[in-house]
């Protein structure tokens, strides 16, 4: 691994020095941390991390190397990667190369030998902030000036930058029971797989698809995926979803899709101080009373009252899930004439890379699709 020096500078002027990890060069983004103890390949290839530099709170990273099976998209999306103690060599029967080599191959700039505990505590205290990593400009004052010129994540409309350019189909496994139109806002590959396992054919379409184009697919339901950026800036998908709800088409959204669902219902969203990112976030399902350990990756959240019905143009909405760490809204449901017609969750039930507590939500969507067909 490289011994080339590297520097990390936060927008408030704090400096960390280490050595190059991955590609040499210079990169900028919003600095966030992930608390997952494993699953770094799924993390790095999650489009929701577009324009973000990620710290792993787990100190030792890279043991299992890189393989050709666990990618959640066609490429690494993080803007940069910060680790404390990278593995000098991979040790796993599925590995086809090292993490360091894959980062370098895809041009992702990282930094190692950094006190990630101190860096994470800094972000927890002061909030996510802009950052720069460089192996080229090692002058802290010079790099700081560049960092402070970078755009904020607030107001950023990014889903179009990670969405598919052309529509494609994921066939159902076995008998096709339903067809679902999935708006790709940064979809992870495991999501359509989980639905295909349940007999759903997924028509995955670009983020700028119109309602008329969705309707032309004659879907039994509509799905909005995870994705990056500020939900308030994604006005096009919100307008499409308003039409979906008005038409009474069954809807399921996850992560960014949950936030867009909220805004379509007339609710607000806001930026969290440092977000939820990891594989170990406890969420209570208020409809069942069950607690699930969930995988999450979001820096924005829904602003909605707990425990009350919310009147909307499309029916009665209600908060269905809540985070047990901080009471952040983790899910919504919409009922019309007492019947469930749409729902969403803030976390990732596709469970890449785990845990699997929330996979049953895909079955809940199947039940909703069945009810829609019988109506």
N, C-alpha and C positions, 0 to 999 in steps of 0.2 A: 504494500500500500504506500501511497504517496507520503513523503515527508515535507512537501511544499507547504509553507506557512499560509494561513488563511485568517481572515478577520471578520467578525460579525459586529455590526453597529446598529443599535436600536434608535428609533426616532427621538428618544429623550436623551440620547448621547451616551448611554451605557455601552461599554465595549467588552467583547469577549474575543480572545485569541485562541487559535487552535491550528489544526493542519487540514489540508485539502482532503475531502472525501467525495468520490465521484469525479465529476468533470471539473477541471480548472475553469476560472472565468469569474463572472460577476452576475449576481442576481438580486432581485428585489421582490418584496411581497408583504403580506400581512403575516406576522409571526403568531402561530398558535401552537398548542401542545396537545398530544394524544396520549391517553393513559393506558392504551392497550399493551398487554405484555407480549402479544404475538400478532401476526397478521400484517406485517409491514408491507408485504407485496400487494395485498388488497388495498391497504391504505394509499400507497403511492400511486396506484392506478385508478383511484376513485376520482372521477371528474369534479366532484364537489370541492376538492382541494385546489382547484384552478386558482392561480395567483396567490397561493398561500405558501409560506415557508413553515415546515412542520418540525417541531421538537418531539422526539420520543422520550417519554419519562422513564421507560424501561432502559436501564443503563447499557445493557449488552445487546447489540443489534447485529443481525446478519448471519447468525449461526446456521440457518437453513438455506442460505444462499438465494438463488433465483431459479424459478422453473417456468415451463411453458404452459402450465395449467391453471394457475391461481390469479392471473390478471383479471381485473374487473372491467377493463376497457382495452383499447388498442395501444395505449401508451401510458407512460408516467405523466401525471398531471401536476404534481406539486411544483412550486416555483423553486424550492430549495429544501434541503434536508439537514437536520442538526442532530448529531448523536454524540454520546459520550465515549463509548468503548466499542468500536466496531470489531466484529470477529475477523481475525487475520485470514481465515480460510473457512469455506462452508463445509458442513458435515451433515448431509442428509441424502438419502438414497434417491430423492426426486430432483435434487439440485442439478442444474445444467451450467451453473456459473455463479460467480460471487455477486453480492449486492453492490459492492464498490464498482465492479466492472460494468454492471448493467446501468448504474447511474451515469457512469462515464460514457457508455455507448449512446445513451439517450440525451446526453448533454445537460444533465441535471447537476447543478453546482451544490455541493454540500460542505459541511465542516464537522470535524471530529475532534476528540480530546477537549470538549467544552464541558464546563460544569453545568450540565443540563438541569440539575436540581435548583441551583441558584437562578438560572434563567427562567425556569418554570415558575418559581416563587415570585420572581419579578413581574411576570405577566399576570399571575393571579392577584397580585397586589394592585397593579396599575392598569391592567386590561390589555387585550390584544393591541398590537401597534405595528407600524411599518418597520421594516428591517432591511438591511442589505448584507450580503455575504460576498466577499471578494478574495481572490488569490492574486489579483492584478494591482489593485489600489489598496495598499496596506496602511495608508495614512487615515487615521480615524476621522479627523476633521473633514477631509475631502470626501470620504464615503458618506459621512453624516449629511453633508450638503445634498448629495444625490438622493439619499433616503427621504429627506424632507420634501423633495420634489415629486415623490410618487403619489398616485391617486389613492384615496381612501376606499375601503371596501363598502362603506355606506354610500348608497346611490349607484353602485356598480351593477350594470345589466350584463351578466356574463353567460347566461344559459345558451345563448345563440353561438357562443364561441366553442362550446363543448358538445353541442348537439350533432346528430347525424346530418349529413348533407342531403341524403336521399332516404326515402322510406324503405323498410325491409320487413320481412316476415320471419317470426320464430314459430315454427310449426308445433302443434300440440303433440305431446307424447301419447301414443295410443289413440283412442277415439277422440275426435274434436267435439267438445261439449259447448264451447263458447268462443266468440271472437271479441277481443278487446283491443281498442285503439289506445296506444300508449304514447303520450307526448314525451319525447326524449329531451329532458332538461339537463341531462348529464347522467343517464341511466347506467346502472351497474349491471353487468352481464348475468349475475346470479338472479336478478329479479325476474326477467322473463323465463328463466329456467324453472324457478319455483312455481310459476303459473303454468308453464307447459307441462310440468309433472301432474298437474291437476286437470289436464284436458283443455287448456286454454290456448288458442292461437293468438299470438300477439302481433298486431300490425303496428310496428314502431315507426313513428313519424317525426319529422323535424319540429323544433320548438316554435317555428313561425307558421305552422299549419293552421289554416282557418277552420272555423266551426263547420262551414259548408263542406270542406274537404274531409273533416272527421266524419261528418254525417253521411257522406257518400260511401264510407266503408261499411255502413249498416252495422255498427258494433253493438254487441250486447251490453258493453260497459266501456267506460273511459278510465284510464289510469294516468296520473301525473307522477313523474319520477323525482328522485333527488336531483340536486344541482347546486351550482355555486352562485354567489352574489346576493344582492339585496332584493328581497321579494317585492318591495314597493316599486322597484324599477322595471319589473317584468309585466308591463301593462298589457301586452298582447295576449299572453297565455291567460291572464286573469279575465280578460274580456271573453275569450273562448270558453273558459270554465263557467262564467255566468250564463252563457247560452246553453251549455251542457246541463246545468242545474235547472234552468228554466224549462228545458225539454224533458226533464225527468229521467235522463239517462243515468243508470247506476254509476257511481264514481268512487274510486279509491285513490288516495294520494299518500305518498310517504316523503318525509323530510321537507325538501323545498316544495313538494306538492302539497304538504300540509299547510305551509305558510300561504301559498297561493289560494288554497281552499278558504282559508280564513279571510283573506282580502276580498275574495269573491262574495263571501257572506256579509261583507261590510265591516269586518273587524280590522284592527290595526296590527302591525308587526313592529318589532323594535330590535335594536342590536344589543346582544348580551355583552357583558363585560369581557368575558374570555371564552364563552361558548361551552358546549358539551362535545367532547371528542374522545372516543375510546370504546371499549367492549364491556364496560362494567357499570353502566348507569341504571339505578333502580327506578322503575316506573310502576305506578299503580293504575290498573285498569278499573276505573270507577264503575263500569257496567257489570263487572264480575267480582270485584274485590280482590282479584289476584294481583300479585306483585311479580314482575318480570325483570330479569337482568338483560339490558338491551345494549345494542351497538348504536353509537350516535356519532354524528359529524355535522354540527350546525353552529353558526355564530349569530343567527337571528332567531326570534321566537315570536309566538302569537300572544297578543294582548287580549285576554278574554276573561270574564268573571267565572269563578268556580262555583258550582252548585246551583246555578240558576238557568232557566230557559232563556234563550236569546231569539227574539223574533227577527226573521229575515224575509226577503221577498220570496224565498223558495221553500219556506217551512220553518220549523223550530230547531235551532241548533243548540248544542250543549257541549261543554268540555267533557271528554270521555276518559282522558288519561292525564296524569300529573306526575312530575318528577319528584321523587321523595327526597332528593338532595336539597332542592331549592324552590319547590312548588311551581316550576315553570310548566306551562301548558304543553302536554305531550300528545294530545290527540283531540279530534273533534268528531261529532256525528251530527247528521241532519236527518230529521224525521218530517214526514208529511202525512197528515191524517194518522199519526201514531206509528207509521211504518218507516223503518230505516231505508233511506234512499241514497245516502252518501256518507263516507267516513274517511278519516285520515289519521295518520300517526306521525310524530316528529322523528321517530327513530327508524332503524333499518331491519325489518323483519326477514329480509332475505338472508341474513346471518352470514355474511362474508366479511370477516372471518369469525363468525360466531358472536355471541352464544345463540342457541336455538330456541330460546323460550318463546319467541314471538312468531314462529312459523305458522301458528294457527290463524293468524290474521289473513293469510291467503285463503284459508278455508272460509273465513267470514265473508270474504269477497265473493267466493263461489256461491255461498248461500244467498248473497245479495243479487248476484246475476240470475240465479235460479228463480228467486222471487220476482225479478223483473220480467223474466220470460213468461212466468205464469200469470202475470198481471193482465 
